[in-house]
Amino acid sequence: MRDLGTEEIGELTDLEELMYVKATVADPRFKLARSLEGQPPGDADSAAFADMGARLQVTPRHGKRFSMGPGFDAYLDKLEQQAAALERAADARDADATLRLALEIKGTCRACHDDFR
């Protein structure tokens, strides 16, 4: 498991490793979002989603170094926007938006993997 901070993410030199690090951050939060549907995240959960948003904003910025073309870059742009919105929602303790955005990010990841994996 590669649980890297935002600065360390920028130092990665391989797309596969970058995606593995992204999954290390995101996959547990995807499960958390599904388990919390219908109930608000607690303070620790909100902090975890804010951290996810912060780290997933860095991933697309560095992922473009490994671009597979405009379609791939469009997914990265969408992920960066969703991650920024997730961080804001989690920081504001907006439970509905936090859970919705976490699951939307999962959909973006899945769609990108379907197209480019």
Backbone as JSON Lines, residues from 0, in Angstrom:
{"i":0,"aa":"M","n":[0.85,-1.17,0.0],"ca":[0.0,0.0,0.0],"c":[0.89,1.24,0.0]}
{"i":1,"aa":"R","n":[0.6,2.18,-0.86],"ca":[1.39,3.4,-0.98],"c":[0.55,4.59,-0.54]}
{"i":2,"aa":"D","n":[0.6,4.94,0.71],"ca":[-0.19,6.03,1.26],"c":[0.68,7.28,1.31]}
{"i":3,"aa":"L","n":[0.73,8.01,0.19],"ca":[1.62,9.15,0.06],"c":[0.88,10.47,0.24]}
{"i":4,"aa":"G","n":[1.6,11.46,0.74],"ca":[1.06,12.81,0.86],"c":[1.13,13.54,-0.47]}
{"i":5,"aa":"T","n":[0.59,14.74,-0.49],"ca":[0.49,15.49,-1.75],"c":[1.85,15.77,-2.37]}
{"i":6,"aa":"E","n":[2.84,16.11,-1.58],"ca":[4.16,16.39,-2.15],"c":[4.8,15.14,-2.73]}
{"i":7,"aa":"E","n":[4.65,14.03,-2.04],"ca":[5.23,12.78,-2.51],"c":[4.56,12.29,-3.79]}
{"i":8,"aa":"I","n":[3.27,12.55,-3.92],"ca":[2.55,12.13,-5.13],"c":[3.18,12.78,-6.36]}
{"i":9,"aa":"G","n":[3.56,14.03,-6.25],"ca":[4.16,14.75,-7.36],"c":[5.51,14.23,-7.79]}
{"i":10,"aa":"E","n":[6.14,13.42,-6.96],"ca":[7.46,12.89,-7.26],"c":[7.41,11.55,-8.0]}
{"i":11,"aa":"L","n":[6.24,10.98,-8.15],"ca":[6.12,9.68,-8.81],"c":[6.44,9.82,-10.3]}
{"i":12,"aa":"T","n":[7.06,8.79,-10.85],"ca":[7.51,8.85,-12.24],"c":[6.87,7.78,-13.13]}
{"i":13,"aa":"D","n":[5.83,7.14,-12.63],"ca":[5.22,6.05,-13.38],"c":[3.7,6.14,-13.22]}
{"i":14,"aa":"L","n":[2.96,6.1,-14.32],"ca":[1.51,6.22,-14.28],"c":[0.87,5.1,-13.46]}
{"i":15,"aa":"E","n":[1.33,3.89,-13.63],"ca":[0.76,2.77,-12.89],"c":[0.91,2.99,-11.38]}
{"i":16,"aa":"E","n":[2.06,3.45,-10.97],"ca":[2.27,3.72,-9.54],"c":[1.39,4.88,-9.07]}
{"i":17,"aa":"L","n":[1.25,5.9,-9.9],"ca":[0.4,7.04,-9.56],"c":[-1.05,6.57,-9.36]}
{"i":18,"aa":"M","n":[-1.53,5.72,-10.24],"ca":[-2.9,5.21,-10.11],"c":[-3.05,4.3,-8.9]}
{"i":19,"aa":"Y","n":[-2.01,3.54,-8.58],"ca":[-2.04,2.69,-7.4],"c":[-2.14,3.54,-6.13]}
{"i":20,"aa":"V","n":[-1.38,4.62,-6.1],"ca":[-1.43,5.54,-4.95],"c":[-2.81,6.17,-4.86]}
{"i":21,"aa":"K","n":[-3.38,6.56,-5.99],"ca":[-4.73,7.14,-6.01],"c":[-5.73,6.14,-5.45]}
{"i":22,"aa":"A","n":[-5.62,4.9,-5.85],"ca":[-6.54,3.87,-5.35],"c":[-6.36,3.64,-3.86]}
{"i":23,"aa":"T","n":[-5.13,3.72,-3.38],"ca":[-4.87,3.55,-1.95],"c":[-5.6,4.6,-1.14]}
{"i":24,"aa":"V","n":[-5.67,5.81,-1.67],"ca":[-6.37,6.9,-1.01],"c":[-7.88,6.76,-1.19]}
{"i":25,"aa":"A","n":[-8.31,6.47,-2.4],"ca":[-9.73,6.56,-2.74],"c":[-10.55,5.32,-2.38]}
{"i":26,"aa":"D","n":[-10.04,4.14,-2.62],"ca":[-10.86,2.94,-2.44],"c":[-11.47,2.81,-1.04]}
{"i":27,"aa":"P","n":[-10.7,3.03,0.03],"ca":[-11.33,2.95,1.36],"c":[-12.42,4.01,1.56]}
{"i":28,"aa":"R","n":[-12.25,5.17,0.94],"ca":[-13.25,6.23,1.09],"c":[-14.49,5.94,0.25]}
{"i":29,"aa":"F","n":[-14.32,5.25,-0.88],"ca":[-15.48,4.82,-1.66],"c":[-16.34,3.87,-0.81]}
{"i":30,"aa":"K","n":[-15.69,2.92,-0.15],"ca":[-16.41,1.98,0.71],"c":[-17.09,2.72,1.85]}
{"i":31,"aa":"L","n":[-16.38,3.69,2.43],"ca":[-16.95,4.48,3.52],"c":[-18.18,5.24,3.04]}
{"i":32,"aa":"A","n":[-18.11,5.84,1.87],"ca":[-19.25,6.6,1.34],"c":[-20.47,5.69,1.16]}
{"i":33,"aa":"R","n":[-20.25,4.5,0.63],"ca":[-21.37,3.56,0.46],"c":[-21.94,3.16,1.82]}
{"i":34,"aa":"S","n":[-21.09,2.96,2.81],"ca":[-21.57,2.52,4.12],"c":[-22.31,3.63,4.86]}
{"i":35,"aa":"L","n":[-22.03,4.89,4.51],"ca":[-22.65,6.02,5.2],"c":[-23.91,6.55,4.52]}
{"i":36,"aa":"E","n":[-24.27,6.01,3.37],"ca":[-25.44,6.53,2.67],"c":[-26.63,6.58,3.62]}
{"i":37,"aa":"G","n":[-27.24,7.77,3.69],"ca":[-28.39,7.95,4.54],"c":[-28.05,8.48,5.93]}
{"i":38,"aa":"Q","n":[-26.77,8.58,6.23],"ca":[-26.38,9.14,7.53],"c":[-25.18,10.07,7.33]}
{"i":39,"aa":"P","n":[-25.06,11.09,8.13],"ca":[-23.98,12.06,7.94],"c":[-22.63,11.5,8.4]}
{"i":40,"aa":"P","n":[-21.57,11.87,7.7],"ca":[-20.23,11.47,8.16],"c":[-19.9,12.19,9.47]}
{"i":41,"aa":"G","n":[-19.2,11.51,10.34],"ca":[-18.7,12.14,11.57],"c":[-17.5,13.01,11.25]}
{"i":42,"aa":"D","n":[-16.95,13.64,12.26],"ca":[-15.8,14.52,12.06],"c":[-14.61,13.79,11.44]}
{"i":43,"aa":"A","n":[-14.31,12.6,11.94],"ca":[-13.17,11.85,11.4],"c":[-13.42,11.45,9.95]}
{"i":44,"aa":"D","n":[-14.66,11.06,9.64],"ca":[-14.99,10.69,8.26],"c":[-14.91,11.9,7.35]}
{"i":45,"aa":"S","n":[-15.41,13.04,7.8],"ca":[-15.32,14.26,7.0],"c":[-13.87,14.62,6.73]}
{"i":46,"aa":"A","n":[-13.03,14.48,7.74],"ca":[-11.6,14.76,7.56],"c":[-10.98,13.79,6.55]}
{"i":47,"aa":"A","n":[-11.42,12.54,6.57],"ca":[-10.9,11.55,5.61],"c":[-11.31,11.92,4.19]}
{"i":48,"aa":"F","n":[-12.55,12.37,4.01],"ca":[-13.0,12.77,2.68],"c":[-12.3,14.05,2.22]}
{"i":49,"aa":"A","n":[-12.05,14.99,3.13],"ca":[-11.31,16.21,2.77],"c":[-9.9,15.85,2.34]}
{"i":50,"aa":"D","n":[-9.28,14.92,3.05],"ca":[-7.93,14.46,2.69],"c":[-7.95,13.79,1.33]}
{"i":51,"aa":"M","n":[-8.96,12.98,1.07],"ca":[-9.1,12.34,-0.24],"c":[-9.17,13.4,-1.32]}
{"i":52,"aa":"G","n":[-10.0,14.41,-1.11],"ca":[-10.14,15.48,-2.09],"c":[-8.82,16.19,-2.34]}
{"i":53,"aa":"A","n":[-8.1,16.49,-1.27],"ca":[-6.82,17.2,-1.41],"c":[-5.82,16.37,-2.2]}
{"i":54,"aa":"R","n":[-5.72,15.09,-1.88],"ca":[-4.73,14.26,-2.57],"c":[-5.15,13.93,-4.0]}
{"i":55,"aa":"L","n":[-6.45,13.78,-4.23],"ca":[-6.89,13.48,-5.59],"c":[-6.81,14.7,-6.51]}
{"i":56,"aa":"Q","n":[-6.68,15.88,-5.97],"ca":[-6.44,17.05,-6.82],"c":[-5.02,17.03,-7.38]}
{"i":57,"aa":"V","n":[-4.1,16.48,-6.63],"ca":[-2.7,16.41,-7.05],"c":[-2.51,15.34,-8.12]}
{"i":58,"aa":"T","n":[-3.21,14.25,-7.98],"ca":[-3.05,13.12,-8.92],"c":[-3.24,13.53,-10.37]}
{"i":59,"aa":"P","n":[-4.34,14.23,-10.73],"ca":[-4.52,14.6,-12.14],"c":[-3.45,15.56,-12.65]}
{"i":60,"aa":"R","n":[-3.02,16.48,-11.8],"ca":[-2.0,17.43,-12.24],"c":[-0.74,16.71,-12.69]}
{"i":61,"aa":"H","n":[-0.38,15.67,-11.96],"ca":[0.82,14.93,-12.32],"c":[0.53,13.82,-13.33]}
{"i":62,"aa":"G","n":[-0.71,13.4,-13.39],"ca":[-1.08,12.35,-14.35],"c":[-0.94,12.8,-15.79]}
{"i":63,"aa":"K","n":[-1.05,14.09,-16.03],"ca":[-0.95,14.59,-17.4],"c":[0.45,14.39,-17.97]}
{"i":64,"aa":"R","n":[1.43,14.16,-17.13],"ca":[2.77,13.84,-17.64],"c":[2.76,12.53,-18.4]}
{"i":65,"aa":"F","n":[1.77,11.7,-18.12],"ca":[1.67,10.38,-18.74],"c":[0.47,10.33,-19.69]}
{"i":66,"aa":"S","n":[0.1,11.46,-20.24],"ca":[-1.12,11.59,-21.03],"c":[-1.24,10.54,-22.12]}
{"i":67,"aa":"M","n":[-2.46,10.09,-22.29],"ca":[-2.8,9.17,-23.38],"c":[-3.71,9.88,-24.37]}
{"i":68,"aa":"G","n":[-3.67,11.2,-24.36],"ca":[-4.45,11.97,-25.32],"c":[-5.52,12.81,-24.65]}
{"i":69,"aa":"P","n":[-6.28,13.55,-25.47],"ca":[-7.25,14.49,-24.94],"c":[-8.36,13.84,-24.11]}
{"i":70,"aa":"G","n":[-8.79,12.66,-24.46],"ca":[-9.84,11.99,-23.7],"c":[-9.37,11.65,-22.29]}
{"i":71,"aa":"F","n":[-8.16,11.17,-22.19],"ca":[-7.56,10.85,-20.88],"c":[-7.41,12.12,-20.06]}
{"i":72,"aa":"D","n":[-6.92,13.17,-20.69],"ca":[-6.75,14.45,-19.99],"c":[-8.08,15.01,-19.52]}
{"i":73,"aa":"A","n":[-9.14,14.79,-20.28],"ca":[-10.47,15.27,-19.88],"c":[-10.93,14.56,-18.6]}
{"i":74,"aa":"Y","n":[-10.65,13.27,-18.49],"ca":[-10.97,12.57,-17.25],"c":[-10.17,13.14,-16.08]}
{"i":75,"aa":"L","n":[-8.9,13.43,-16.33],"ca":[-8.07,14.01,-15.26],"c":[-8.6,15.37,-14.82]}
{"i":76,"aa":"D","n":[-9.02,16.19,-15.79],"ca":[-9.59,17.5,-15.45],"c":[-10.86,17.33,-14.61]}
{"i":77,"aa":"K","n":[-11.71,16.4,-15.02],"ca":[-12.95,16.16,-14.29],"c":[-12.65,15.67,-12.87]}
{"i":78,"aa":"L","n":[-11.7,14.77,-12.73],"ca":[-11.32,14.26,-11.42],"c":[-10.8,15.4,-10.53]}
{"i":79,"aa":"E","n":[-9.98,16.26,-11.09],"ca":[-9.44,17.37,-10.31],"c":[-10.57,18.28,-9.82]}
{"i":80,"aa":"Q","n":[-11.53,18.59,-10.68],"ca":[-12.67,19.44,-10.3],"c":[-13.52,18.78,-9.23]}
{"i":81,"aa":"Q","n":[-13.8,17.5,-9.42],"ca":[-14.61,16.78,-8.44],"c":[-13.89,16.69,-7.09]}
{"i":82,"aa":"A","n":[-12.59,16.46,-7.14],"ca":[-11.81,16.35,-5.9],"c":[-11.79,17.67,-5.14]}
{"i":83,"aa":"A","n":[-11.69,18.78,-5.86],"ca":[-11.72,20.1,-5.21],"c":[-13.09,20.33,-4.57]}
{"i":84,"aa":"A","n":[-14.14,19.96,-5.28],"ca":[-15.49,20.11,-4.73],"c":[-15.69,19.21,-3.52]}
{"i":85,"aa":"L","n":[-15.14,18.0,-3.56],"ca":[-15.22,17.09,-2.43],"c":[-14.53,17.68,-1.21]}
{"i":86,"aa":"E","n":[-13.34,18.21,-1.41],"ca":[-12.62,18.8,-0.28],"c":[-13.43,19.94,0.35]}
{"i":87,"aa":"R","n":[-13.98,20.8,-0.49],"ca":[-14.79,21.92,0.01],"c":[-16.03,21.42,0.76]}
{"i":88,"aa":"A","n":[-16.71,20.44,0.19],"ca":[-17.93,19.91,0.82],"c":[-17.61,19.25,2.16]}
{"i":89,"aa":"A","n":[-16.55,18.47,2.19],"ca":[-16.17,17.79,3.44],"c":[-15.76,18.81,4.5]}
{"i":90,"aa":"D","n":[-15.0,19.82,4.1],"ca":[-14.59,20.86,5.06],"c":[-15.8,21.62,5.6]}
{"i":91,"aa":"A","n":[-16.82,21.79,4.77],"ca":[-18.04,22.51,5.18],"c":[-19.01,21.59,5.92]}
{"i":92,"aa":"R","n":[-18.68,20.32,6.04],"ca":[-19.53,19.31,6.68],"c":[-20.88,19.18,5.99]}
{"i":93,"aa":"D","n":[-20.84,19.32,4.64],"ca":[-22.04,19.13,3.83],"c":[-22.13,17.63,3.5]}
{"i":94,"aa":"A","n":[-22.85,16.92,4.33],"ca":[-22.88,15.46,4.25],"c":[-23.38,14.96,2.89]}
{"i":95,"aa":"D","n":[-24.49,15.52,2.42],"ca":[-25.05,15.05,1.15],"c":[-24.07,15.24,0.0]}
{"i":96,"aa":"A","n":[-23.48,16.43,-0.1],"ca":[-22.54,16.7,-1.18],"c":[-21.28,15.85,-1.04]}
{"i":97,"aa":"T","n":[-20.81,15.67,0.18],"ca":[-19.6,14.87,0.4],"c":[-19.78,13.45,-0.12]}
{"i":98,"aa":"L","n":[-20.86,12.82,0.29],"ca":[-21.09,11.43,-0.13],"c":[-21.38,11.34,-1.62]}
{"i":99,"aa":"R","n":[-22.15,12.28,-2.15],"ca":[-22.45,12.28,-3.59],"c":[-21.17,12.43,-4.4]}
{"i":100,"aa":"L","n":[-20.32,13.38,-4.0],"ca":[-19.09,13.63,-4.76],"c":[-18.13,12.45,-4.66]}
{"i":101,"aa":"A","n":[-18.03,11.84,-3.51],"ca":[-17.14,10.68,-3.38],"c":[-17.57,9.59,-4.36]}
{"i":102,"aa":"L","n":[-18.87,9.35,-4.45],"ca":[-19.35,8.3,-5.36],"c":[-19.27,8.74,-6.83]}
{"i":103,"aa":"E","n":[-19.41,10.04,-7.1],"ca":[-19.21,10.53,-8.46],"c":[-17.76,10.34,-8.9]}
{"i":104,"aa":"I","n":[-16.84,10.57,-7.98],"ca":[-15.41,10.35,-8.29],"c":[-15.19,8.88,-8.64]}
{"i":105,"aa":"K","n":[-15.81,8.0,-7.9],"ca":[-15.67,6.57,-8.22],"c":[-16.15,6.3,-9.64]}
{"i":106,"aa":"G","n":[-17.26,6.92,-10.03],"ca":[-17.77,6.75,-11.39],"c":[-16.8,7.28,-12.44]}
{"i":107,"aa":"T","n":[-16.18,8.41,-12.15],"ca":[-15.19,8.98,-13.07],"c":[-14.0,8.04,-13.21]}
{"i":108,"aa":"C","n":[-13.53,7.51,-12.1],"ca":[-12.41,6.57,-12.14],"c":[-12.77,5.34,-12.97]}
{"i":109,"aa":"R","n":[-13.95,4.81,-12.71],"ca":[-14.38,3.6,-13.43],"c":[-14.49,3.86,-14.94]}
{"i":110,"aa":"A","n":[-15.06,5.0,-15.3],"ca":[-15.22,5.33,-16.73],"c":[-13.85,5.48,-17.4]}
{"i":111,"aa":"C","n":[-12.93,6.13,-16.72],"ca":[-11.58,6.29,-17.28],"c":[-10.9,4.93,-17.44]}
{"i":112,"aa":"H","n":[-11.04,4.08,-16.44],"ca":[-10.44,2.75,-16.53],"c":[-11.06,1.96,-17.68]}
{"i":113,"aa":"D","n":[-12.36,2.09,-17.86],"ca":[-13.02,1.4,-18.98],"c":[-12.46,1.85,-20.31]}
{"i":114,"aa":"D","n":[-12.16,3.12,-20.43],"ca":[-11.67,3.68,-21.71],"c":[-10.18,3.54,-21.91]}
{"i":115,"aa":"F","n":[-9.39,3.52,-20.84],"ca":[-7.94,3.63,-21.02],"c":[-7.13,2.52,-20.34]}
{"i":116,"aa":"R","n":[-7.73,1.6,-19.72],"ca":[-6.97,0.55,-19.04],"c":[-6.8,-0.65,-19.93]}
